[in-house]
Amino acid sequence: MRLPSSVLVLQSMAPAAVNGAIFNGVCWGLLVPVGYATDTLELVGVSLAVNYLVFLVHALPQQSEKFYDATGTVTYISLIVSAFALFKRDWGVFDRDMVLGAMVLIWSIRLGSFLLARIIRDGKDSRFDALKVNWFLFLGVWSMQALWCYLVALPALVVIKKTKCQPTPSILDIVGWGIWVMGMAFEVVADRQKGAWREDKANKGKFINTGLWAYSRHPNYFGEIIIWVGVCISGASCFIKWDWLALLSPVTTYTLLNYVSGVPLLENKAKETWGDDPAWQWYQKHTPCVFPALRRPPPFSEDKVELTP
């Protein structure tokens, strides 16, 4: 999981122990009611258990965040496997729950390997340093990851838990799976384009504005949001009453990426790096933040750019 920058603000607002209590309380205060309402409390326990085990065995003794992102992937895998082990009864020819479970696993394993490679390359994440001053505050980061993984996977978990649901694919399934494929392709292609850009020494110190990045400043985030919209649309074939809380999946993803851990961090870093560059100002002004433009924005023109003071 990408660590929210807003978490670090807590460190300067109150004693670390108080912040830890607030942080953990908010996470538990969301996990338990949603788990109870959707009848998936067992899976809330699984999500917390995986993260707390890694915290107690490695993170706390070693004061290390090295396996934080990898733990997120393990949490997703544990949630899906546990859901099938606890609730799967009918292994028919077509299983909507198996399709959705596979979608969650494919996405999480792919993202987890990407983030693990990054932490191995960089060695550590300095954003965690301010959170290690108090064990309870540090625990809150792992509580947050348990919450994030559970809420994002919730549509698939709810469908797996259902004992009665139309067995044959509906139009919602077809549409949802198609959207998931589109979102996954968008995220993978965007990440590969950026990786190839960084490997080219000629682009050192420059910002990427080619490929999908010419239509959106964060196309990979667009793909990730669309992935969970697709999962929810398919799951809607089975949702009743409180099951609709599963819509928290794309809402959580959108909120985290746009307002907490993704866009704010990268946009601020870009502004610090290229804020005085007229080409970046043009790119920032004419290229949508997350949701891509239908047409390629106009090319940079030094004659037309209005410099930002």
C-alpha positions as CSV (number, residue, x, y, z in Angstrom):
1,M,0.0,0.0,0.0
2,R,1.2,3.5,-0.7
3,L,1.6,5.3,2.6
4,P,-0.7,8.3,2.9
5,S,1.2,11.5,3.4
6,S,-1.6,12.8,5.6
7,V,-0.7,10.2,8.2
8,L,2.6,12.0,8.8
9,V,0.7,15.2,9.8
10,L,-0.6,13.4,12.9
11,Q,2.9,13.3,14.3
12,S,3.0,17.0,14.8
13,M,-0.6,17.4,16.1
14,A,-0.5,15.4,19.4
15,P,1.6,12.9,21.4
16,A,2.4,9.8,19.4
17,A,0.4,7.5,21.7
18,V,-2.7,9.7,21.3
19,N,-2.3,9.7,17.6
20,G,-1.9,5.9,17.6
21,A,-5.1,5.5,19.6
22,I,-7.0,7.7,17.1
23,F,-5.5,6.1,14.1
24,N,-6.2,2.5,15.2
25,G,-9.6,3.5,16.5
26,V,-10.7,4.9,13.2
27,C,-9.5,1.7,11.4
28,W,-11.3,-0.6,13.8
29,G,-14.3,1.7,13.8
30,L,-14.7,1.1,10.0
31,L,-13.7,-2.5,9.9
32,V,-16.0,-3.9,12.5
33,P,-19.3,-2.3,11.4
34,V,-18.7,-3.0,7.7
35,G,-17.7,-6.6,8.5
36,Y,-20.8,-7.0,10.6
37,A,-23.2,-5.4,8.1
38,T,-21.9,-7.6,5.2
39,D,-21.5,-10.7,7.3
40,T,-17.8,-11.0,6.6
41,L,-16.4,-10.4,10.1
42,E,-14.3,-13.5,9.8
43,L,-12.4,-11.9,6.9
44,V,-11.9,-8.7,8.9
45,G,-10.1,-10.9,11.4
46,V,-8.0,-12.5,8.6
47,S,-7.0,-9.0,7.3
48,L,-6.0,-7.8,10.7
49,A,-4.2,-11.1,11.7
50,V,-1.9,-11.1,8.6
51,N,-0.9,-7.5,9.2
52,Y,-0.5,-7.7,12.9
53,L,1.5,-10.9,12.6
54,V,4.1,-9.3,10.3
55,F,4.1,-6.3,12.6
56,L,4.9,-8.3,15.7
57,V,7.3,-10.8,14.2
58,H,9.3,-8.4,12.0
59,A,8.3,-4.8,11.8
60,L,8.3,-3.9,15.5
61,P,11.4,-5.9,16.6
62,Q,13.4,-4.7,13.5
63,Q,11.8,-1.2,13.3
64,S,11.4,-2.0,9.6
65,E,8.8,-1.3,6.9
66,K,10.6,-3.5,4.4
67,F,7.8,-6.0,4.1
68,Y,4.9,-3.6,4.3
69,D,4.0,-3.7,0.7
70,A,4.5,-7.4,0.4
71,T,2.3,-7.9,3.4
72,G,-0.5,-6.1,1.5
73,T,-0.2,-8.7,-1.3
74,V,-0.3,-11.5,1.2
75,T,-3.3,-9.9,2.8
76,Y,-5.2,-10.0,-0.4
77,I,-4.3,-13.6,-1.1
78,S,-5.2,-14.6,2.4
79,L,-8.6,-12.9,2.2
80,I,-9.5,-14.6,-1.1
81,V,-8.2,-18.0,-0.1
82,S,-9.9,-17.8,3.4
83,A,-13.2,-16.7,1.8
84,F,-13.2,-19.7,-0.5
85,A,-12.1,-22.1,2.3
86,L,-14.8,-20.8,4.7
87,F,-17.8,-20.2,2.4
88,K,-17.4,-21.9,-1.0
89,R,-19.9,-24.8,-1.2
90,D,-20.9,-25.2,-4.9
91,W,-18.1,-25.7,-7.4
92,G,-20.2,-25.4,-10.5
93,V,-19.0,-25.1,-14.1
94,F,-19.5,-21.3,-14.0
95,D,-18.5,-19.5,-10.8
96,R,-18.8,-15.7,-10.7
97,D,-17.0,-15.8,-7.4
98,M,-14.0,-17.6,-8.8
99,V,-13.7,-15.1,-11.6
100,L,-13.8,-12.2,-9.2
101,G,-11.4,-13.9,-6.8
102,A,-9.0,-14.5,-9.7
103,M,-9.2,-10.8,-10.7
104,V,-8.3,-9.7,-7.1
105,L,-5.4,-12.1,-7.0
106,I,-4.0,-11.2,-10.4
107,W,-4.1,-7.5,-9.6
108,S,-2.6,-7.8,-6.1
109,I,0.2,-10.1,-7.1
110,R,1.2,-7.9,-10.0
111,L,1.1,-4.7,-7.8
112,G,2.8,-6.4,-4.9
113,S,5.7,-7.6,-7.0
114,F,6.1,-4.1,-8.5
115,L,6.2,-2.5,-5.0
116,L,8.5,-5.1,-3.5
117,A,11.0,-4.6,-6.3
118,R,10.9,-0.9,-5.5
119,I,11.6,-1.3,-1.8
120,I,14.4,-3.8,-2.5
121,R,15.9,-1.2,-4.9
122,D,15.5,1.7,-2.6
123,G,16.3,-0.1,0.7
124,K,13.8,1.7,2.8
125,D,10.9,4.2,2.9
126,S,11.9,7.3,4.9
127,R,8.2,8.3,5.2
128,F,7.8,5.6,7.9
129,D,10.6,7.1,10.2
130,A,8.3,9.6,11.9
131,L,5.8,6.8,12.7
132,K,8.3,4.5,14.4
133,V,8.7,6.8,17.5
134,N,5.8,5.0,19.2
135,W,4.8,1.4,18.7
136,F,1.1,2.1,18.8
137,L,1.4,4.8,16.2
138,F,3.4,2.4,14.0
139,L,0.8,-0.3,14.5
140,G,-1.8,2.1,13.1
141,V,-0.1,1.9,9.7
142,W,-0.6,-1.8,9.7
143,S,-4.2,-1.4,10.8
144,M,-4.7,1.0,7.9
145,Q,-3.4,-1.6,5.5
146,A,-5.7,-4.2,6.9
147,L,-8.6,-1.8,6.4
148,W,-7.5,-0.8,2.9
149,C,-7.1,-4.5,1.7
150,Y,-10.4,-5.5,3.2
151,L,-12.5,-2.7,1.8
152,V,-10.9,-2.9,-1.7
153,A,-11.5,-6.7,-1.9
154,L,-15.0,-6.4,-0.4
155,P,-17.0,-6.9,-3.6
156,A,-15.3,-10.3,-4.3
157,L,-15.6,-11.3,-0.6
158,V,-19.3,-10.5,-0.5
159,V,-19.9,-12.6,-3.7
160,I,-17.9,-15.5,-2.5
161,K,-19.8,-15.5,0.8
162,K,-23.2,-15.6,-1.0
163,T,-24.9,-19.0,-1.0
164,K,-27.7,-18.0,-3.4
165,C,-26.9,-16.1,-6.6
166,Q,-27.8,-16.4,-10.2
167,P,-25.2,-19.0,-11.5
168,T,-25.1,-17.9,-15.2
169,P,-23.3,-14.7,-16.3
170,S,-25.5,-11.6,-16.5
171,I,-25.0,-8.5,-18.6
172,L,-23.5,-6.9,-15.5
173,D,-20.8,-9.6,-15.4
174,I,-19.9,-9.1,-19.0
175,V,-19.7,-5.4,-18.6
176,G,-17.8,-5.6,-15.3
177,W,-15.2,-8.0,-16.6
178,G,-14.7,-6.0,-19.7
179,I,-14.1,-2.9,-17.6
180,W,-11.7,-4.8,-15.4
181,V,-9.7,-5.9,-18.4
182,M,-9.6,-2.3,-19.7
183,G,-8.4,-1.0,-16.3
184,M,-5.8,-3.7,-15.9
185,A,-4.4,-3.0,-19.4
186,F,-4.3,0.7,-18.7
187,E,-2.4,0.3,-15.4
188,V,0.1,-2.3,-16.8
189,V,0.8,-0.3,-20.0
190,A,1.2,2.9,-18.1
191,D,3.6,1.4,-15.6
192,R,5.7,-0.2,-18.4
193,Q,5.8,3.0,-20.4
194,K,7.1,4.9,-17.4
195,G,9.6,2.1,-16.6
196,A,10.9,2.3,-20.2
197,W,11.1,6.1,-20.0
198,R,13.2,5.9,-16.8
199,E,15.6,3.4,-18.3
200,D,16.4,5.7,-21.2
201,K,19.3,7.8,-20.0
202,A,18.3,10.5,-22.4
203,N,15.2,11.2,-20.3
204,K,17.1,11.7,-17.0
205,G,15.7,14.7,-15.2
206,K,12.7,15.0,-17.6
207,F,9.0,14.2,-17.0
208,I,7.1,11.7,-19.1
209,N,4.5,13.0,-21.4
210,T,4.3,10.3,-24.1
211,G,2.1,7.3,-24.6
212,L,-0.8,7.1,-22.1
213,W,0.9,9.8,-20.1
214,A,0.1,12.3,-22.9
215,Y,-3.6,11.9,-22.1
216,S,-3.4,11.8,-18.3
217,R,-0.8,12.8,-15.7
218,H,-1.6,9.6,-13.8
219,P,-3.0,7.0,-16.2
220,N,-2.0,4.1,-14.0
221,Y,-4.2,5.5,-11.2
222,F,-7.1,5.7,-13.7
223,G,-6.6,2.1,-14.5
224,E,-6.6,1.1,-10.9
225,I,-9.8,2.9,-10.1
226,I,-11.5,1.3,-13.2
227,I,-10.4,-2.1,-12.1
228,W,-12.5,-1.9,-8.9
229,V,-15.4,-0.3,-10.7
230,G,-15.5,-3.4,-13.0
231,V,-15.3,-5.8,-10.0
232,C,-18.3,-4.0,-8.4
233,I,-20.4,-4.0,-11.5
234,S,-20.0,-7.8,-11.8
235,G,-20.6,-8.2,-8.1
236,A,-23.8,-6.2,-8.4
237,S,-25.4,-9.3,-9.9
238,C,-25.6,-10.6,-6.4
239,F,-25.7,-7.6,-4.1
240,I,-28.7,-7.1,-1.8
241,K,-29.3,-4.8,1.2
242,W,-26.0,-4.1,3.0
243,D,-24.0,-5.9,0.3
244,W,-24.0,-2.6,-1.5
245,L,-21.3,-1.4,1.0
246,A,-19.0,-3.2,-1.4
247,L,-19.2,0.0,-3.4
248,L,-16.7,1.3,-0.8
249,S,-14.0,-0.6,-2.9
250,P,-13.8,1.9,-5.8
251,V,-14.6,4.8,-3.5
252,T,-11.7,3.9,-1.2
253,T,-9.4,3.5,-4.1
254,Y,-10.4,6.8,-5.7
255,T,-10.1,8.6,-2.3
256,L,-6.7,7.3,-1.4
257,L,-5.2,7.8,-4.9
258,N,-6.7,11.3,-5.5
259,Y,-6.6,12.9,-2.0
260,V,-4.3,10.9,0.3
261,S,-1.4,8.9,-0.9
262,G,-1.1,9.1,-4.7
263,V,-1.7,12.3,-6.6
264,P,-0.9,14.8,-3.8
265,L,2.6,13.2,-3.2
266,L,3.5,13.0,-6.9
267,E,2.1,16.4,-7.9
268,N,4.0,18.1,-5.1
269,K,7.2,16.3,-6.1
270,A,6.6,17.3,-9.7
271,K,6.0,20.9,-8.8
272,E,9.2,21.0,-6.7
273,T,11.2,19.4,-9.6
274,W,9.8,21.1,-12.7
275,G,7.6,23.9,-11.3
276,D,9.7,26.6,-13.1
277,D,9.8,24.6,-16.4
278,P,7.3,26.2,-19.0
279,A,6.9,22.8,-20.7
280,W,5.8,21.1,-17.4
281,Q,3.4,24.1,-16.7
282,W,1.9,23.5,-20.1
283,Y,1.6,19.8,-19.5
284,Q,0.1,20.3,-16.1
285,K,-2.4,22.9,-17.4
286,H,-3.5,21.0,-20.6
287,T,-3.4,17.3,-19.4
288,P,-6.1,15.9,-17.1
289,C,-4.9,14.7,-13.7
290,V,-6.3,11.2,-13.6
291,F,-9.2,10.6,-16.0
292,P,-7.7,10.7,-19.5
293,A,-8.6,13.2,-22.2
294,L,-10.4,11.7,-25.2
295,R,-8.0,13.6,-27.5
296,R,-4.3,14.3,-27.2
297,P,-3.8,17.7,-25.6
298,P,-2.1,20.4,-27.7
299,P,1.7,20.2,-28.0
300,F,3.8,22.5,-26.0
301,S,4.1,26.0,-27.5
302,E,6.5,28.5,-26.0
303,D,4.6,31.3,-27.6
304,K,1.4,30.5,-25.9
305,V,2.4,29.3,-22.5
306,E,1.6,31.5,-19.5
307,L,4.3,31.2,-16.9
308,T,3.1,30.6,-13.3
309,P,4.8,32.9,-10.9
